[in-house]
Amino acid sequence: MRIVLIIFLLTSVIYSFGQLGSITGFVFDRGQGKGLSSANIVLDGTTIGCASDSKGNFRLDSVPFGQYRIRIGMVACDTTMTVNVNGHVKMEVTFPPPCKYDMAVNDNRCPRCHRRDKSIPINYGLLVLARGTKRREYYDGGCDISCCMPNWYCKRDKLKF
């Protein structure tokens, strides 16, 4: 009976040590069309993390099995996704993620009132106008810096898009 108990305990200890997986991946720079270096990759709620190498590759080892939110980011911009680790996981991440304001870059038609004459461009940062020039109308977006910013402001509906 003792031998069976010892064998059971040894196999359960060996099995429990085998419950670690890994995550490897590639961070693709959507704007440049190549791998993104120095992106931070972190599993939320853990101390497990790394940075992508010069070609955009990353590897997280010794990840306990389970479901995690993985955060990929650079300064002032990040994205999260869910990953289920039950062995070795491979992933490819496009960064920055697609922005809901991308369509408004070339189209200043308000999505609510569908008018262009009430839309003005949003300028982020310090507005400086030279003396003697015509005053242009802008919406001051402040110093917001993120990977997904609105491009236009509708004066009628007070809506950024």
C-alpha beads as a LAMMPS data file, in Angstrom:
LAMMPS data file: protein, C-alpha beads

161 atoms
160 bonds

1 atom types
1 bond types

-500.0 500.0 xlo xhi
-500.0 500.0 ylo yhi
-500.0 500.0 zlo zhi

Masses

1 110.0

Atoms # bond

1 1 1 0.000 0.000 0.000
2 1 1 2.843 2.377 0.831
3 1 1 4.491 1.723 -2.513
4 1 1 1.298 2.642 -4.378
5 1 1 0.998 5.834 -2.330
6 1 1 4.642 6.784 -2.999
7 1 1 4.262 6.151 -6.741
8 1 1 1.064 8.216 -6.799
9 1 1 2.743 11.126 -4.989
10 1 1 5.804 11.057 -7.262
11 1 1 3.745 11.037 -10.449
12 1 1 1.487 13.849 -9.217
13 1 1 4.553 15.978 -8.315
14 1 1 6.093 15.360 -11.755
15 1 1 2.760 16.151 -13.436
16 1 1 2.304 19.395 -11.476
17 1 1 5.789 20.607 -12.502
18 1 1 4.845 20.040 -16.139
19 1 1 2.020 22.617 -16.050
20 1 1 4.077 25.435 -17.509
21 1 1 3.697 26.748 -21.020
22 1 1 5.255 29.457 -23.133
23 1 1 4.131 32.211 -25.463
24 1 1 6.141 33.232 -28.496
25 1 1 5.101 35.837 -30.967
26 1 1 5.760 38.607 -33.408
27 1 1 4.701 42.258 -33.088
28 1 1 4.028 43.737 -36.525
29 1 1 4.186 47.526 -36.954
30 1 1 1.083 48.404 -38.989
31 1 1 2.474 51.786 -40.066
32 1 1 5.972 50.692 -41.067
33 1 1 5.094 47.230 -42.398
34 1 1 7.825 45.440 -40.419
35 1 1 8.563 44.003 -36.981
36 1 1 8.275 46.425 -34.066
37 1 1 11.227 46.505 -31.682
38 1 1 11.040 47.381 -27.978
39 1 1 7.309 46.739 -27.562
40 1 1 6.458 45.739 -23.985
41 1 1 4.615 42.449 -23.554
42 1 1 3.140 41.717 -20.096
43 1 1 0.686 39.168 -18.718
44 1 1 -1.754 41.158 -16.549
45 1 1 -1.789 40.103 -12.911
46 1 1 1.667 38.480 -13.091
47 1 1 5.291 39.523 -13.082
48 1 1 5.848 37.772 -16.419
49 1 1 6.870 40.095 -19.224
50 1 1 9.477 40.961 -21.831
51 1 1 10.244 43.339 -24.691
52 1 1 10.253 42.496 -28.373
53 1 1 13.660 42.217 -30.019
54 1 1 14.936 44.300 -32.947
55 1 1 12.898 42.188 -35.405
56 1 1 9.653 42.239 -33.362
57 1 1 9.937 38.728 -31.886
58 1 1 9.191 37.969 -28.238
59 1 1 9.107 34.950 -25.917
60 1 1 7.524 34.442 -22.500
61 1 1 8.650 31.243 -20.730
62 1 1 7.461 29.447 -17.596
63 1 1 3.861 30.607 -17.929
64 1 1 1.512 28.583 -15.697
65 1 1 -1.419 27.078 -17.558
66 1 1 -4.499 29.282 -17.576
67 1 1 -6.228 32.171 -19.281
68 1 1 -4.543 35.586 -19.241
69 1 1 -4.964 39.084 -20.606
70 1 1 -1.787 39.927 -22.464
71 1 1 -0.893 43.610 -22.848
72 1 1 1.266 44.776 -25.747
73 1 1 2.297 48.400 -25.667
74 1 1 4.599 51.278 -26.336
75 1 1 4.651 54.746 -24.762
76 1 1 1.055 56.097 -24.491
77 1 1 -0.451 53.284 -26.571
78 1 1 -1.292 49.695 -25.795
79 1 1 -3.642 46.907 -26.705
80 1 1 -4.871 43.887 -24.783
81 1 1 -6.103 40.481 -25.812
82 1 1 -6.950 37.221 -24.113
83 1 1 -4.674 34.217 -24.451
84 1 1 -5.279 30.679 -23.190
85 1 1 -2.026 28.960 -22.219
86 1 1 -2.177 25.168 -22.156
87 1 1 1.192 24.422 -23.741
88 1 1 3.083 26.454 -26.294
89 1 1 1.152 29.395 -27.796
90 1 1 2.226 31.270 -30.941
91 1 1 0.724 34.648 -31.745
92 1 1 1.088 37.538 -34.154
93 1 1 0.039 41.016 -33.073
94 1 1 -0.566 44.000 -35.357
95 1 1 0.360 47.207 -33.571
96 1 1 -1.064 49.725 -33.142
97 1 1 -4.473 48.110 -33.366
98 1 1 -6.874 49.393 -36.034
99 1 1 -8.411 52.695 -34.974
100 1 1 -12.115 53.478 -35.217
101 1 1 -11.185 57.017 -36.342
102 1 1 -9.135 55.893 -39.375
103 1 1 -12.047 56.494 -41.756
104 1 1 -12.394 60.109 -40.564
105 1 1 -8.864 61.073 -41.636
106 1 1 -10.010 61.859 -45.178
107 1 1 -13.723 62.362 -44.556
108 1 1 -14.808 65.243 -42.329
109 1 1 -18.524 64.404 -42.589
110 1 1 -20.047 64.184 -39.118
111 1 1 -21.375 60.655 -38.465
112 1 1 -24.428 62.105 -36.665
113 1 1 -25.568 65.131 -38.720
114 1 1 -23.742 64.127 -41.937
115 1 1 -22.607 67.717 -42.543
116 1 1 -19.141 68.897 -43.462
117 1 1 -19.653 72.621 -42.878
118 1 1 -19.908 72.131 -39.083
119 1 1 -16.742 70.004 -38.791
120 1 1 -13.383 71.476 -37.875
121 1 1 -10.027 69.668 -37.554
122 1 1 -8.715 68.683 -34.145
123 1 1 -5.226 69.926 -33.397
124 1 1 -3.282 68.213 -30.602
125 1 1 -0.722 70.240 -28.724
126 1 1 0.063 73.921 -28.663
127 1 1 -1.735 76.097 -31.223
128 1 1 0.489 78.859 -32.576
129 1 1 -0.758 81.386 -35.139
130 1 1 1.636 83.769 -36.876
131 1 1 0.802 87.492 -36.774
132 1 1 -0.953 88.904 -39.798
133 1 1 -2.354 85.540 -40.942
134 1 1 -5.990 84.564 -41.210
135 1 1 -7.297 82.956 -38.080
136 1 1 -8.089 79.325 -38.750
137 1 1 -10.640 77.451 -36.744
138 1 1 -9.441 74.394 -34.792
139 1 1 -10.647 72.297 -31.920
140 1 1 -7.826 72.131 -29.379
141 1 1 -7.341 68.470 -28.492
142 1 1 -4.924 69.282 -25.699
143 1 1 -1.891 67.127 -25.218
144 1 1 -3.599 63.776 -25.698
145 1 1 -1.192 61.325 -27.227
146 1 1 -2.487 57.885 -28.031
147 1 1 -2.533 55.466 -30.907
148 1 1 -6.180 56.200 -31.616
149 1 1 -7.245 59.842 -31.683
150 1 1 -10.195 61.553 -33.352
151 1 1 -9.416 63.824 -36.301
152 1 1 -12.508 66.048 -36.474
153 1 1 -14.922 67.845 -34.158
154 1 1 -18.531 68.648 -35.090
155 1 1 -19.519 72.021 -33.617
156 1 1 -23.238 71.294 -34.057
157 1 1 -23.288 67.904 -32.287
158 1 1 -20.231 68.458 -30.048
159 1 1 -18.865 65.145 -31.250
160 1 1 -15.280 64.045 -31.853
161 1 1 -14.773 61.628 -34.730

Bonds

1 1 1 2
2 1 2 3
3 1 3 4
4 1 4 5
5 1 5 6
6 1 6 7
7 1 7 8
8 1 8 9
9 1 9 10
10 1 10 11
11 1 11 12
12 1 12 13
13 1 13 14
14 1 14 15
15 1 15 16
16 1 16 17
17 1 17 18
18 1 18 19
19 1 19 20
20 1 20 21
21 1 21 22
22 1 22 23
23 1 23 24
24 1 24 25
25 1 25 26
26 1 26 27
27 1 27 28
28 1 28 29
29 1 29 30
30 1 30 31
31 1 31 32
32 1 32 33
33 1 33 34
34 1 34 35
35 1 35 36
36 1 36 37
37 1 37 38
38 1 38 39
39 1 39 40
40 1 40 41
41 1 41 42
42 1 42 43
43 1 43 44
44 1 44 45
45 1 45 46
46 1 46 47
47 1 47 48
48 1 48 49
49 1 49 50
50 1 50 51
51 1 51 52
52 1 52 53
53 1 53 54
54 1 54 55
55 1 55 56
56 1 56 57
57 1 57 58
58 1 58 59
59 1 59 60
60 1 60 61
61 1 61 62
62 1 62 63
63 1 63 64
64 1 64 65
65 1 65 66
66 1 66 67
67 1 67 68
68 1 68 69
69 1 69 70
70 1 70 71
71 1 71 72
72 1 72 73
73 1 73 74
74 1 74 75
75 1 75 76
76 1 76 77
77 1 77 78
78 1 78 79
79 1 79 80
80 1 80 81
81 1 81 82
82 1 82 83
83 1 83 84
84 1 84 85
85 1 85 86
86 1 86 87
87 1 87 88
88 1 88 89
89 1 89 90
90 1 90 91
91 1 91 92
92 1 92 93
93 1 93 94
94 1 94 95
95 1 95 96
96 1 96 97
97 1 97 98
98 1 98 99
99 1 99 100
100 1 100 101
101 1 101 102
102 1 102 103
103 1 103 104
104 1 104 105
105 1 105 106
106 1 106 107
107 1 107 108
108 1 108 109
109 1 109 110
110 1 110 111
111 1 111 112
112 1 112 113
113 1 113 114
114 1 114 115
115 1 115 116
116 1 116 117
117 1 117 118
118 1 118 119
119 1 119 120
120 1 120 121
121 1 121 122
122 1 122 123
123 1 123 124
124 1 124 125
125 1 125 126
126 1 126 127
127 1 127 128
128 1 128 129
129 1 129 130
130 1 130 131
131 1 131 132
132 1 132 133
133 1 133 134
134 1 134 135
135 1 135 136
136 1 136 137
137 1 137 138
138 1 138 139
139 1 139 140
140 1 140 141
141 1 141 142
142 1 142 143
143 1 143 144
144 1 144 145
145 1 145 146
146 1 146 147
147 1 147 148
148 1 148 149
149 1 149 150
150 1 150 151
151 1 151 152
152 1 152 153
153 1 153 154
154 1 154 155
155 1 155 156
156 1 156 157
157 1 157 158
158 1 158 159
159 1 159 160
160 1 160 161
